[in-house]
């Protein structure tokens, strides 16, 4: 059963995002937050929640969240046949100065062609006061934009590769206001970022990433990449397939590589022509 109307599908392709979609009930939101607490117990001294990355490969609880049929219905409406390949948490603590600079996910990911999407699951309310994510509507239609590298220590952004100015209208930014249990969806090419969280409230979200089955990862950049079948048939079989985890909560003991993490050689391999 399709979850999205044709109007929503058209809006996603035209604007590059959807927001305010009700999915998880208050009881399920409590489970989302309790499950995150369980995963945090697996962190080692000095580690932050940023380390909980692709743990859907090791934790069945997190895998089941990312594979919730209600989410898969939405992704199927937008992508057709697809697979899951990534998950991670984005948490802004109260009074955090951390920002996320304007960027495109597709610049960071060693995936081609660029037509993947992210579902952003709000564990807590997300609004302007606590640093809601912002998007530039329609910016996904311009293809992959030029990014520059900020100097470490010269920015509050958690990302050092950011969109160079003058390529989009920053004053057209739209904050994605979400209640806990709602989701937003965004295209891998949409320009987005987020400000600091000066409020007294924590902002917590889980993201899950999905790609159509014709998308291929450059394993020379990320040799650890694993795909997990979502809906439909994978007629292309471009990517290694991961095993469904059995343990409810477990760490993933291996590295993952984005273009930035893999270094300049990886960036050169995937540089837009």
ChimeraX attribute file (.defattr): number of C-alpha atoms within 10 A of each C-alpha:
attribute: neighborCount
match mode: 1-to-1
recipient: residues
	/A:1	8
	/A:2	12
	/A:3	15
	/A:4	16
	/A:5	11
	/A:6	11
	/A:7	8
	/A:8	16
	/A:9	16
	/A:10	13
	/A:11	14
	/A:12	19
	/A:13	16
	/A:14	14
	/A:15	18
	/A:16	24
	/A:17	25
	/A:18	18
	/A:19	18
	/A:20	16
	/A:21	17
	/A:22	14
	/A:23	17
	/A:24	20
	/A:25	12
	/A:26	12
	/A:27	9
	/A:28	14
	/A:29	19
	/A:30	16
	/A:31	14
	/A:32	23
	/A:33	15
	/A:34	12
	/A:35	15
	/A:36	20
	/A:37	11
	/A:38	13
	/A:39	20
	/A:40	17
	/A:41	11
	/A:42	13
	/A:43	15
	/A:44	9
	/A:45	6
	/A:46	5
	/A:47	11
	/A:48	11
	/A:49	14
	/A:50	11
	/A:51	16
	/A:52	20
	/A:53	18
	/A:54	24
	/A:55	22
	/A:56	29
	/A:57	23
	/A:58	20
	/A:59	20
	/A:60	18
	/A:61	21
	/A:62	26
	/A:63	23
	/A:64	14
	/A:65	16
	/A:66	25
	/A:67	20
	/A:68	13
	/A:69	14
	/A:70	16
	/A:71	18
	/A:72	21
	/A:73	18
	/A:74	20
	/A:75	29
	/A:76	20
	/A:77	17
	/A:78	21
	/A:79	18
	/A:80	17
	/A:81	19
	/A:82	25
	/A:83	30
	/A:84	26
	/A:85	22
	/A:86	22
	/A:87	22
	/A:88	20
	/A:89	20
	/A:90	16
	/A:91	17
	/A:92	23
	/A:93	19
	/A:94	16
	/A:95	14
	/A:96	18
	/A:97	14
	/A:98	19
	/A:99	19
	/A:100	20
	/A:101	21
	/A:102	24
	/A:103	26
	/A:104	25
	/A:105	20
	/A:106	24
	/A:107	25
	/A:108	20
	/A:109	21
	/A:110	25
	/A:111	21
	/A:112	15
	/A:113	13
	/A:114	20
	/A:115	17
	/A:116	26
	/A:117	24
	/A:118	21
	/A:119	24
	/A:120	24
	/A:121	29
	/A:122	26
	/A:123	28
	/A:124	21
	/A:125	18
	/A:126	23
	/A:127	17
	/A:128	16
	/A:129	14
	/A:130	24
	/A:131	29
	/A:132	23
	/A:133	22
	/A:134	22
	/A:135	24
	/A:136	22
	/A:137	20
	/A:138	20
	/A:139	22
	/A:140	24
	/A:141	14
	/A:142	12
	/A:143	14
	/A:144	22
	/A:145	20
	/A:146	16
	/A:147	17
	/A:148	12
	/A:149	12
	/A:150	14
	/A:151	9
	/A:152	11
	/A:153	8
	/A:154	8
	/A:155	14
	/A:156	16
	/A:157	21
	/A:158	11
	/A:159	18
	/A:160	20
	/A:161	21
	/A:162	22
	/A:163	21
	/A:164	14
	/A:165	12
	/A:166	7
	/A:167	12
	/A:168	17
	/A:169	11
	/A:170	15
	/A:171	7
	/A:172	12
	/A:173	16
	/A:174	14
	/A:175	19
	/A:176	21
	/A:177	19
	/A:178	23
	/A:179	16
	/A:180	24
	/A:181	23
	/A:182	22
	/A:183	25
	/A:184	20
	/A:185	24
	/A:186	24
	/A:187	26
	/A:188	27
	/A:189	24
	/A:190	27
	/A:191	30
	/A:192	26
	/A:193	22
	/A:194	21
	/A:195	22
	/A:196	21
	/A:197	23
	/A:198	17
	/A:199	15
	/A:200	12
	/A:201	17
	/A:202	19
	/A:203	23
	/A:204	22
	/A:205	22
	/A:206	20
	/A:207	19
	/A:208	24
	/A:209	21
	/A:210	27
	/A:211	28
	/A:212	25
	/A:213	25
	/A:214	17
	/A:215	20
	/A:216	19
	/A:217	19
	/A:218	19
	/A:219	15
	/A:220	12
	/A:221	24
	/A:222	20
	/A:223	13
	/A:224	13
	/A:225	20
	/A:226	19
	/A:227	23
	/A:228	21
	/A:229	18
	/A:230	25
	/A:231	20
	/A:232	13
	/A:233	13
	/A:234	16
	/A:235	9
	/A:236	11
	/A:237	13
	/A:238	14
	/A:239	20
	/A:240	15
	/A:241	14
	/A:242	15
	/A:243	11
	/A:244	14
	/A:245	18
	/A:246	13
	/A:247	11
	/A:248	16
	/A:249	22
	/A:250	20
	/A:251	20
	/A:252	15
	/A:253	8
	/A:254	8
	/A:255	12
	/A:256	15
	/A:257	19
	/A:258	17
	/A:259	23
	/A:260	19
	/A:261	13
	/A:262	16
	/A:263	12
	/A:264	10
	/A:265	12
	/A:266	20
	/A:267	19
	/A:268	10
	/A:269	13
	/A:270	17
	/A:271	11
	/A:272	11
	/A:273	4
